[in-house]
Amino acid sequence: MILTAKKKAFLEELPGVVEEAIKTYGVRLRKIEIEEDEKGCYTVLITYDSEFRP
């Protein structure tokens, strides 16, 4: 099953959020999308496989 986690962050926090997603989901990670809102805050959408299938 494919799931998406949503995180909010400011520009200076983005590298840490992306690094944490890579460490947490590893090979299950499918994609990371970053969207900016009108106030300069970012929404990070992390899409990953809930089960590992080699």
N, C-alpha and C positions, 0 to 999 in steps of 0.2 A: 504494500500500500504506500502511495506517495503522500507525504504530509508536508505542510508548510508552517514554519515558525515565524513569528513576526516580532521584531525588536525595534525600538525607537532609539535614536542616537544623534548626537551632534557631530559635526564634521570631524572634530579632533578625536572622537571616539570610534569612528568607522574602522580603522585598521584593527583595533582590539576586538571589535564585534566579529569581523571577518575571520580573524585568527582563531577566536574561540569556536566559531562554527566549524572551521576546518578540523580543529582538534577534537571537537565533540562528535561530529558525524563522519569524519574520515571518508572512506570509500563509499559510504552511503549517500554522501552529499551529491545532489544533482545540479543545483544552480543557486546563485545568490543574486538577488535583484535589489538595487538601491534606488529609492525614490525620494526626491526632495519636495517638501511642502512649501507653501508660501511664506512661512515663518522662518525658514532656514533649518528646520529640523528634518532628519532623515528617517525613513522607514526602511528597514532591511528585511526582506523576505527570503527566508532560507528554506529551500525545497530539498527534501531528502527522502530516501527509502526507509520505511519503518523496519524492514527486515533485510538483512544482508543476504544477497544471492550472488555467489561467485560467477 
